[in-house]
């Protein structure tokens, strides 16, 4: 029986991973559709669309799905939904400030689902402007350390991007985060490409001014809340100003 139950567990885990992957694909495709609607269907003349396509390709979204999303967004093919961007503000466990970015074709559904996920997981929604002042809009490029045939260092990235407008390079362990003003995002990404440095994603993001250090209990609650929000179809991104030390992460992984 142990083999059977093990298989059941494995099957369940695979189902969860497949479901997550399906949700991720849907969100990446939605991004492409909206980018094409806003700036046209030519990635060469629409940097936001170019970056949305690159991110989808990095995540193994099939090319057919990408092409159809571009066509729907640009109006070359019918069937695109009218998505609106809505930003919700709130607080998570331990007073963590949160911005929840939704792309939705139904504002009422999005609001209800976000509110429910927040209240069920120790969070609460706040009035517009309550926490957004704690975040700055920035361009963020994620660069993996391990690249084809070599390892990229912080110096490599700084050398390639400083003149292009990079403000900061943060070591995330297996990758680097290159932060710039949103207006310099394309220049930074282009400079990396020119230097032969591969990147995982390049997009405008919200970066917190200050961070709240979480203990094991707080971090566990926070991760559950973020997961519940990211599971919602309308939620595109979750930004929060928490920080978790390596020791706390190891303790959570072990438990």
Secondary structure as UniProt FT lines:
FT   HELIX           2..39
FT   TURN            43..45
FT   HELIX           47..58
FT   TURN            59..60
FT   HELIX           63..74
FT   STRAND          84..91
FT   HELIX           93..95
FT   STRAND          97..104
FT   HELIX           107..120
FT   TURN            121..122
FT   STRAND          124..126
FT   TURN            128..129
FT   HELIX           132..134
FT   STRAND          135..144
FT   STRAND          146..147
FT   TURN            148..149
FT   STRAND          150..151
FT   HELIX           154..161
FT   HELIX           162..164
FT   STRAND          166..171
FT   STRAND          175..180
FT   HELIX           182..184
FT   HELIX           185..194
FT   TURN            195..196
FT   STRAND          201..208
FT   STRAND          212..213
FT   HELIX           216..230
FT   TURN            233..234
FT   STRAND          235..240
FT   STRAND          242..243
FT   HELIX           246..254
//
